[in-house]
């Protein structure tokens, strides 16, 4: 399971590296920068969520389960970055964009503070590396902490789906294909990862055990969602140059008959005409 989680981080990580291979002027663009930041934070979420990383963080800090609020805080940062990306994507007056960005950052900042505070109040002392969400689903404070991080992420993914669906109808070519892949990834995140988490947690609230949804279904669904979203972000950037190169090759091949005719022709200058030799 750890391999699948790290695989999701690897997909986002490779995407961020490819997107960063642009001129510095392009990286200063708010839209480009917010896209890159969202992908980097997505990669960090997967790295933090992997059980070996959680165990290392817990050992390093000496606090059982400290990796949980760290991961949830990183997930909040990723969700916030996705919303900031959508705000910059939509555009508008600079003052309005800045105001919306600040409000979004403030909201998710407060959400992260609340998650850390609830974790501190609960003080869970039994380390859980793979099933913390369900093991502590009925524990006071931790119950609210788990619900808060899920709701914050759900809001961002739902907004991403709606916006990409709307814009996908207004564009064509590789950009439309990329938006559709992002929609598929976000939907898989909502249905495959988050719905599985919600169902397992609510099952615990009602005295049932559906932990398998949270521990064995949700992680691979999240990794697959990351793969689709990564492809959606990369396709509009990588596909046009590939198609342009392919068209150039086709054009060169079309010139082959002409080359067959002119290729054997001598390029050595001929003797001067007789008229040019007369005084």
RODREN-620405 format. One record per residue (C-alpha): x, y, z; residue in three letters. Coordinates in steps of 0.05 Angstrom, whole numbers, plus 5000, padded with zeros to 4 digits. Layout:
! residues N
- X Y Z ALA;
...
! end
This chain:
! residues 279
- 5000 5000 5000 UNK;
- 5058 5047 5015 UNK;
- 5083 5037 4944 UNK;
- 5016 5060 4915 UNK;
- 5016 5122 4959 UNK;
- 5087 5140 4939 UNK;
- 5069 5127 4866 UNK;
- 5016 5182 4871 UNK;
- 5069 5229 4898 UNK;
- 5117 5209 4843 UNK;
- 5065 5226 4790 UNK;
- 5054 5295 4818 UNK;
- 5128 5304 4829 UNK;
- 5146 5288 4757 UNK;
- 5091 5334 4733 UNK;
- 5118 5391 4775 UNK;
- 5188 5381 4746 UNK;
- 5163 5382 4675 UNK;
- 5121 5443 4687 UNK;
- 5180 5479 4720 UNK;
- 5221 5472 4656 UNK;
- 5197 5538 4630 UNK;
- 5228 5608 4624 UNK;
- 5233 5645 4690 UNK;
- 5186 5699 4663 UNK;
- 5132 5646 4653 UNK;
- 5140 5620 4725 UNK;
- 5127 5690 4751 UNK;
- 5058 5688 4720 UNK;
- 5007 5678 4776 UNK;
- 4969 5624 4738 UNK;
- 5032 5584 4721 UNK;
- 5059 5592 4792 UNK;
- 4993 5571 4825 UNK;
- 4989 5510 4780 UNK;
- 5060 5489 4797 UNK;
- 5049 5501 4871 UNK;
- 4985 5460 4873 UNK;
- 5020 5401 4840 UNK;
- 5080 5406 4887 UNK;
- 5035 5407 4948 UNK;
- 4997 5348 4920 UNK;
- 5062 5309 4916 UNK;
- 5079 5327 4988 UNK;
- 5010 5303 5011 UNK;
- 5024 5233 4984 UNK;
- 5094 5232 5013 UNK;
- 5068 5252 5082 UNK;
- 5010 5203 5079 UNK;
- 5053 5141 5067 UNK;
- 5059 5097 5129 UNK;
- 5135 5097 5129 UNK;
- 5135 5173 5129 UNK;
- 5083 5175 5184 UNK;
- 5124 5128 5227 UNK;
- 5187 5170 5215 UNK;
- 5151 5235 5234 UNK;
- 5123 5204 5297 UNK;
- 5191 5178 5318 UNK;
- 5225 5243 5302 UNK;
- 5176 5286 5342 UNK;
- 5164 5235 5397 UNK;
- 5089 5248 5391 UNK;
- 5045 5189 5372 UNK;
- 5005 5202 5308 UNK;
- 5036 5271 5298 UNK;
- 5041 5253 5224 UNK;
- 4965 5256 5219 UNK;
- 4955 5331 5231 UNK;
- 5017 5343 5189 UNK;
- 4986 5304 5131 UNK;
- 4918 5337 5141 UNK;
- 4950 5405 5143 UNK;
- 4988 5390 5079 UNK;
- 4922 5367 5047 UNK;
- 4890 5433 5068 UNK;
- 4948 5470 5035 UNK;
- 4937 5429 4971 UNK;
- 4862 5442 4972 UNK;
- 4875 5516 4983 UNK;
- 4925 5517 4925 UNK;
- 4873 5485 4879 UNK;
- 4823 5539 4895 UNK;
- 4875 5593 4886 UNK;
- 4891 5562 4818 UNK;
- 4818 5566 4799 UNK;
- 4814 5639 4821 UNK;
- 4875 5657 4780 UNK;
- 4849 5616 4722 UNK;
- 4783 5654 4723 UNK;
- 4820 5720 4725 UNK;
- 4787 5789 4731 UNK;
- 4808 5854 4764 UNK;
- 4874 5846 4801 UNK;
- 4845 5873 4866 UNK;
- 4787 5824 4864 UNK;
- 4833 5765 4849 UNK;
- 4879 5784 4906 UNK;
- 4821 5792 4954 UNK;
- 4793 5723 4937 UNK;
- 4861 5691 4943 UNK;
- 4872 5722 5012 UNK;
- 4804 5699 5036 UNK;
- 4817 5629 5012 UNK;
- 4885 5625 5045 UNK;
- 4855 5653 5110 UNK;
- 4798 5603 5110 UNK;
- 4843 5542 5100 UNK;
- 4894 5571 5148 UNK;
- 4840 5573 5202 UNK;
- 4818 5503 5183 UNK;
- 4890 5478 5193 UNK;
- 4894 5513 5261 UNK;
- 4829 5480 5281 UNK;
- 4855 5412 5261 UNK;
- 4919 5420 5301 UNK;
- 4880 5446 5361 UNK;
- 4832 5387 5359 UNK;
- 4890 5338 5354 UNK;
- 4923 5371 5415 UNK;
- 4859 5368 5455 UNK;
- 4849 5294 5439 UNK;
- 4921 5272 5450 UNK;
- 4916 5204 5416 UNK;
- 4969 5158 5445 UNK;
- 4958 5095 5404 UNK;
- 4998 5100 5340 UNK;
- 4957 5084 5278 UNK;
- 4993 5087 5212 UNK;
- 4940 5062 5164 UNK;
- 4872 5065 5198 UNK;
- 4873 5128 5241 UNK;
- 4810 5156 5208 UNK;
- 4768 5096 5227 UNK;
- 4803 5076 5292 UNK;
- 4791 5145 5322 UNK;
- 4726 5160 5284 UNK;
- 4685 5161 5348 UNK;
- 4737 5194 5393 UNK;
- 4718 5265 5416 UNK;
- 4757 5320 5381 UNK;
- 4790 5271 5333 UNK;
- 4721 5257 5303 UNK;
- 4713 5330 5287 UNK;
- 4785 5335 5262 UNK;
- 4775 5279 5212 UNK;
- 4709 5309 5188 UNK;
- 4740 5378 5179 UNK;
- 4798 5355 5135 UNK;
- 4751 5314 5092 UNK;
- 4702 5372 5083 UNK;
- 4758 5420 5065 UNK;
- 4785 5374 5012 UNK;
- 4715 5358 4985 UNK;
- 4700 5431 4974 UNK;
- 4764 5441 4932 UNK;
- 4754 5379 4889 UNK;
- 4680 5395 4877 UNK;
- 4699 5465 4855 UNK;
- 4753 5437 4809 UNK;
- 4703 5389 4777 UNK;
- 4651 5443 4764 UNK;
- 4699 5494 4736 UNK;
- 4735 5445 4690 UNK;
- 4669 5418 4665 UNK;
- 4646 5488 4648 UNK;
- 4710 5509 4614 UNK;
- 4716 5443 4578 UNK;
- 4656 5463 4536 UNK;
- 4688 5528 4515 UNK;
- 4756 5503 4489 UNK;
- 4780 5452 4439 UNK;
- 4839 5407 4424 UNK;
- 4890 5385 4476 UNK;
- 4865 5436 4527 UNK;
- 4796 5405 4527 UNK;
- 4825 5335 4533 UNK;
- 4869 5359 4591 UNK;
- 4809 5389 4627 UNK;
- 4769 5325 4619 UNK;
- 4826 5285 4649 UNK;
- 4829 5333 4708 UNK;
- 4753 5325 4717 UNK;
- 4761 5249 4716 UNK;
- 4816 5253 4767 UNK;
- 4777 5300 4813 UNK;
- 4715 5256 4807 UNK;
- 4756 5195 4824 UNK;
- 4783 5233 4884 UNK;
- 4712 5251 4906 UNK;
- 4680 5183 4894 UNK;
- 4738 5134 4901 UNK;
- 4777 5167 4958 UNK;
- 4732 5214 4996 UNK;
- 4666 5176 4991 UNK;
- 4703 5113 5015 UNK;
- 4731 5153 5074 UNK;
- 4663 5183 5091 UNK;
- 4628 5116 5087 UNK;
- 4679 5081 5131 UNK;
- 4677 5137 5183 UNK;
- 4601 5140 5185 UNK;
- 4599 5065 5190 UNK;
- 4641 5071 5254 UNK;
- 4592 5123 5280 UNK;
- 4535 5074 5271 UNK;
- 4572 5015 5302 UNK;
- 4591 4980 5237 UNK;
- 4659 4961 5208 UNK;
- 4675 4983 5137 UNK;
- 4747 5000 5151 UNK;
- 4769 4964 5087 UNK;
- 4741 5023 5047 UNK;
- 4787 5071 5083 UNK;
- 4850 5028 5088 UNK;
- 4849 4988 5023 UNK;
- 4803 5024 4973 UNK;
- 4816 5098 4985 UNK;
- 4893 5099 4978 UNK;
- 4897 5067 4908 UNK;
- 4838 5110 4885 UNK;
- 4875 5172 4907 UNK;
- 4938 5150 4869 UNK;
- 4898 5137 4806 UNK;
- 4865 5205 4813 UNK;
- 4934 5236 4818 UNK;
- 4955 5200 4754 UNK;
- 4895 5227 4716 UNK;
- 4903 5298 4742 UNK;
- 4977 5297 4726 UNK;
- 4962 5276 4655 UNK;
- 4910 5331 4650 UNK;
- 4959 5384 4671 UNK;
- 5015 5358 4626 UNK;
- 4976 5343 4562 UNK;
- 4963 5415 4540 UNK;
- 5036 5431 4551 UNK;
- 5069 5370 4519 UNK;
- 5021 5350 4464 UNK;
- 5024 5413 4420 UNK;
- 5100 5409 4410 UNK;
- 5096 5335 4395 UNK;
- 5041 5347 4343 UNK;
- 5081 5404 4312 UNK;
- 5142 5359 4306 UNK;
- 5100 5305 4275 UNK;
- 5071 5354 4224 UNK;
- 5142 5377 4207 UNK;
- 5163 5305 4194 UNK;
- 5103 5293 4150 UNK;
- 5119 5356 4110 UNK;
- 5191 5333 4100 UNK;
- 5167 5266 4075 UNK;
- 5121 5300 4026 UNK;
- 5183 5334 3996 UNK;
- 5216 5267 3983 UNK;
- 5193 5262 3909 UNK;
- 5221 5332 3897 UNK;
- 5286 5312 3929 UNK;
- 5289 5251 3885 UNK;
- 5286 5297 3824 UNK;
- 5335 5350 3845 UNK;
- 5382 5307 3886 UNK;
- 5422 5279 3827 UNK;
- 5429 5348 3796 UNK;
- 5500 5375 3798 UNK;
- 5512 5435 3842 UNK;
- 5581 5449 3811 UNK;
- 5582 5514 3771 UNK;
- 5586 5501 3696 UNK;
- 5638 5531 3648 UNK;
- 5628 5605 3632 UNK;
- 5589 5620 3569 UNK;
- 5629 5635 3506 UNK;
- 5602 5705 3501 UNK;
- 5632 5721 3569 UNK;
- 5702 5701 3542 UNK;
- 5701 5751 3485 UNK;
- 5738 5817 3495 UNK;
! end
